[in-house]
């Protein structure tokens, strides 16, 4: 299993299919940099399009809002929603880790493919 971590000044990988999941940490400077970077936003849209698990620190909400899929996520982020959507947003590190591990264990979230096409 390979998880890619997006953060400020990080060179984005070009081959998304090599990664099983993506994590976006908080941090004011990193979040602002990622939100303003079209390649980072495109990478997240691609991860969503390829049905990957994606986790965000709650401080990274502005990065989520910059993505295409960020506008389409349900408000509720309970365990059932996470296992359906594969998108984890939490400010509690222990809970985020638990939900992220459960989402990664599902491998992919195939229900994303049809109803929510992503321009990526």
C-alpha positions as CSV (number, residue, x, y, z in Angstrom):
1,X,0.0,0.0,0.0
2,X,1.3,3.4,-0.9
3,X,-0.2,6.7,0.4
4,X,0.9,10.0,-1.1
5,X,1.1,13.0,1.2
6,X,0.4,16.4,-0.4
7,X,2.1,19.4,1.2
8,X,3.6,22.7,0.5
9,X,6.5,22.7,-2.1
10,X,5.9,18.9,-2.8
11,X,6.6,17.7,-6.3
12,X,3.4,16.0,-7.4
13,X,3.6,12.5,-8.7
14,X,2.6,12.0,-12.3
15,X,1.4,8.4,-12.1
16,X,-1.6,8.4,-9.7
17,X,-2.3,4.7,-10.3
18,X,0.8,3.8,-8.3
19,X,-0.8,5.2,-5.1
20,X,-3.6,3.8,-3.0
21,X,-4.7,6.9,-1.2
22,X,-4.0,10.6,-0.6
23,X,-3.7,12.6,2.6
24,X,-3.8,16.4,2.8
25,X,-2.6,17.8,6.1
26,X,-3.5,21.1,7.6
27,X,-1.1,24.0,8.1
28,X,-1.9,27.6,7.0
29,X,0.9,28.0,4.5
30,X,0.7,24.5,3.1
31,X,-3.1,24.7,2.7
32,X,-2.9,28.1,1.0
33,X,-0.1,26.9,-1.3
34,X,-2.0,23.7,-2.3
35,X,-5.3,25.6,-2.9
36,X,-3.5,28.0,-5.2
37,X,-1.7,25.2,-7.1
38,X,-3.7,24.0,-10.1
39,X,-1.6,20.9,-10.4
40,X,-2.4,20.0,-6.7
41,X,-6.1,20.5,-7.2
42,X,-6.0,18.6,-10.5
43,X,-4.2,15.7,-8.7
44,X,-6.9,15.6,-6.1
45,X,-9.6,15.6,-8.7
46,X,-7.8,12.7,-10.5
47,X,-7.6,10.8,-7.2
48,X,-11.3,11.2,-6.8
49,X,-11.9,10.2,-10.4
50,X,-9.8,7.1,-9.9
51,X,-12.0,6.2,-6.8
52,X,-9.1,6.5,-4.3
53,X,-9.5,7.2,-0.6
54,X,-8.7,10.8,0.2
55,X,-8.2,12.2,3.7
56,X,-8.1,15.8,4.7
57,X,-7.2,17.5,8.0
58,X,-10.1,19.7,8.9
59,X,-7.8,22.7,8.5
60,X,-7.5,21.9,4.8
61,X,-11.1,22.7,4.0
62,X,-10.1,25.4,1.6
63,X,-8.3,22.8,-0.5
64,X,-11.4,20.7,-0.6
65,X,-13.5,23.6,-1.7
66,X,-11.0,24.3,-4.6
67,X,-11.7,20.8,-6.0
68,X,-14.5,19.8,-8.3
69,X,-15.8,17.1,-6.0
70,X,-15.6,19.3,-2.9
71,X,-19.0,20.8,-3.8
72,X,-20.6,17.4,-4.1
73,X,-19.7,15.9,-0.8
74,X,-22.4,15.2,1.9
75,X,-22.3,17.4,5.0
76,X,-22.1,14.4,7.3
77,X,-18.7,12.7,7.8
78,X,-19.7,9.8,10.0
79,X,-18.2,6.3,9.6
80,X,-20.9,5.1,7.3
81,X,-20.5,8.2,5.0
82,X,-16.7,7.7,4.9
83,X,-17.1,4.0,3.9
84,X,-19.5,5.1,1.1
85,X,-17.7,8.2,-0.2
86,X,-14.1,7.4,0.7
87,X,-13.5,11.0,1.7
88,X,-12.4,11.7,5.2
89,X,-12.4,15.1,6.8
90,X,-11.5,15.3,10.5
91,X,-9.7,17.4,13.1
92,X,-9.3,14.5,15.5
93,X,-6.1,12.7,14.4
94,X,-7.0,9.4,16.0
95,X,-10.5,9.3,14.4
96,X,-9.1,10.5,11.0
97,X,-6.5,7.7,11.1
98,X,-9.1,5.1,12.0
99,X,-11.5,6.2,9.2
100,X,-8.7,6.5,6.7
101,X,-7.5,3.0,7.4
102,X,-11.0,1.7,7.0
103,X,-11.4,3.6,3.7
104,X,-8.1,2.3,2.3
105,X,-9.1,-1.2,3.2
106,X,-12.0,-0.9,0.7
107,X,-9.4,-0.2,-2.0
108,X,-11.7,1.8,-4.3
109,X,-15.0,3.6,-4.2
110,X,-16.5,2.5,-7.5
111,X,-19.9,4.3,-7.0
112,X,-18.1,7.5,-7.9
113,X,-17.5,6.5,-11.5
114,X,-21.0,7.1,-12.9
115,X,-23.0,9.7,-11.1
116,X,-20.2,12.2,-10.5
117,X,-17.9,12.5,-13.5
118,X,-14.9,14.7,-12.6
119,X,-13.2,16.9,-15.2
120,X,-9.7,15.7,-14.5
